[in-house]
Amino acid sequence: MASKLLIDGLVPAVLKRLAPEGRPHTTRHIIALRRAGVRTYNDLIEKLPRLRKSERGTAVWLLGRVNRRSGVPVLLQVLVDDRVQSIRWDAAVSLSLLGGQRAIRGLLALARDHTNDDDIRAAATHALAMSYEESALDFFVRTFADSAEHTEVRVQAAEGIAAVLGHCDRRTRRWRRAADVLLPLLSDQEVEIRFWAVFAAGSLRVTKARRRLRALTRDRGRASMGWSVAEEAKDALHCIQHGTWPETDAFARTRGSDNPATRRSTSQ
């Protein structure tokens, strides 16, 4: 199995899971990998650090989708060492897809280690959030509550809270603890933190937040992902009342913003 050709063996199954319109583009990138000498899964692991940027990105993407956890160590190394931010974040996404205790332990260690670059810690926290990792909940809650923490790490921690507790029994102690942390952050001076506190409060359906959320529907502060606290507060109130986030026009919300990001959350 380890020697099976990527193009002839592993890759067709990966391509079948893609939307039809995305397959030709992905196939071209995988063919470029083969031209670079990557023909087996072992080649993918061994040659990855020496590949050019575009091929390296494809290799990192592919490692997360061939369902082999033996790729975890090299992906953790890419997350720490690669000089290209987008590739580091692609490695984080691939780690979240592979999952398993080795990946989770490695990601938690990276996220907690303040000697690491903040972007690495944010990417690791993002991967934990995308994994819906319950063992990371204490880290998520403490990190989002910590005003001394880097903003992007806090943002990813807020997504983690929403991912883990978005469908949790609201009578549990862990839900109540997270809700208690979120409520004062709805009044945080930093717009990015207010925005993500609103998002998490909506995801957890924190009814005690409704009064403050109504006030925030007049807050025109705009988060880096492109839309305002006011817009998010309106949607959060809808989620608390109806149990689901409303349909949104992400393009309309990001129009006029320098940041075209349109993610809502890992919890949906």
Residue pairs with C-beta under 8 A, 6 or more apart in sequence:
2 40
2 41
2 42
3 40
3 41
3 42
4 10
4 40
4 41
5 39
5 40
6 30
6 33
6 34
6 38
6 39
6 40
6 41
6 43
6 44
6 62
7 30
7 31
7 34
7 39
10 41
10 66
11 30
11 62
14 62
14 65
14 66
15 23
15 26
15 27
17 65
18 26
29 54
29 55
29 58
30 58
30 62
32 54
32 55
32 58
33 44
33 51
33 55
33 58
33 59
33 62
36 47
36 51
36 52
36 55
37 43
37 47
38 44
38 47
38 51
38 55
38 59
41 66
41 68
44 59
44 62
44 63
44 71
45 63
45 70
45 71
45 74
47 59
48 56
48 59
48 60
48 63
48 74
48 78
49 56
49 77
49 78
49 81
51 59
53 84
53 87
56 78
56 82
56 84
56 87
57 84
57 86
57 87
57 90
60 75
60 78
60 87
60 90
60 91
60 94
61 90
61 94
63 71
63 74
63 75
63 94
63 98
64 71
64 75
64 90
64 93
64 94
64 95
64 96
64 97
64 98
65 94
65 97
67 98
68 98
69 98
69 99
69 100
69 102
69 103
71 94
71 98
72 95
72 98
72 100
72 102
72 103
72 106
73 102
73 106
75 91
75 94
75 95
75 98
75 103
76 91
76 95
76 103
76 106
76 107
76 110
78 87
78 88
78 91
79 88
79 91
79 92
79 95
79 110
79 120
79 123
79 124
80 110
80 116
80 120
82 88
82 91
85 119
88 119
88 120
88 123
89 123
89 126
91 123
92 107
92 123
92 124
92 126
92 127
92 130
93 126
93 127
93 130
95 103
95 106
95 107
95 127
96 103
96 126
96 127
96 128
96 130
96 131
99 131
103 127
103 131
104 128
104 131
104 133
104 135
104 136
107 124
107 125
107 127
107 128
107 131
107 133
107 136
108 124
108 128
108 135
108 136
108 139
110 116
110 120
110 121
110 124
111 121
111 124
111 125
111 128
111 136
111 139
111 143
111 153
112 121
112 139
113 121
114 121
116 124
118 150
118 152
118 153
119 152
121 150
121 153
122 150
122 152
122 153
122 155
122 156
123 156
125 139
125 140
125 143
125 153
125 156
125 157
125 160
126 156
126 159
128 136
128 139
128 140
128 156
128 160
129 136
129 140
129 156
129 157
129 159
129 160
129 162
129 163
129 266
130 163
130 266
132 163
132 164
132 266
133 160
133 164
134 164
136 160
136 164
137 160
137 161
137 164
137 165
137 174
137 178
139 157
139 160
140 157
140 158
140 160
140 161
140 164
141 157
141 161
141 177
141 178
141 181
143 149
143 153
143 154
143 157
144 154
144 157
144 158
144 161
144 181
144 182
144 185
144 196
144 197
144 200
145 181
145 185
146 154
149 157
151 190
151 192
151 193
154 192
154 193
154 196
155 192
155 193
155 196
158 196
158 197
158 199
158 200
159 196
159 199
159 200
159 265
159 266
159 267
160 266
161 178
161 182
161 200
161 203
161 204
162 199
162 200
162 203
162 204
162 265
162 266
162 267
163 265
163 266
163 267
165 174
165 175
165 178
165 203
165 204
166 203
166 204
166 265
166 267
167 267
168 174
168 175
168 204
169 175
170 176
170 179
170 204
170 205
175 204
178 200
178 204
179 201
179 204
179 206
179 208
179 209
182 197
182 200
182 201
182 204
182 206
182 209
183 201
183 206
183 208
183 209
183 212
185 193
185 194
185 197
186 194
186 197
186 198
186 201
186 209
186 212
186 213
186 216
187 194
187 212
188 194
188 197
191 221
191 222
191 223
191 229
192 223
192 224
194 216
194 219
194 221
194 229
195 221
195 223
195 225
195 229
195 232
196 223
198 213
198 216
198 229
198 232
198 233
198 236
199 232
199 236
199 265
201 209
201 213
201 236
201 240
202 209
202 213
202 232
202 235
202 236
202 237
202 238
202 239
202 240
202 245
203 236
203 239
203 265
203 267
205 239
205 240
205 243
206 240
207 240
209 236
209 240
210 237
210 240
213 233
213 236
213 237
213 240
214 233
214 237
216 229
216 230
216 233
217 230
217 233
217 234
217 237
218 230
219 228
219 229
219 230
219 233
220 228
220 229
220 230
221 228
221 229
222 228
222 229
222 257
223 229
223 232
224 259
224 261
225 254
225 259
225 261
225 262
225 263
226 250
226 253
226 254
226 257
226 259
226 260
226 261
226 262
227 253
227 254
227 257
231 253
235 245
235 246
235 248
238 245
238 246
239 245
239 246
245 264
245 268
248 264
250 262
250 264
251 262
253 262
254 260
254 261
254 262
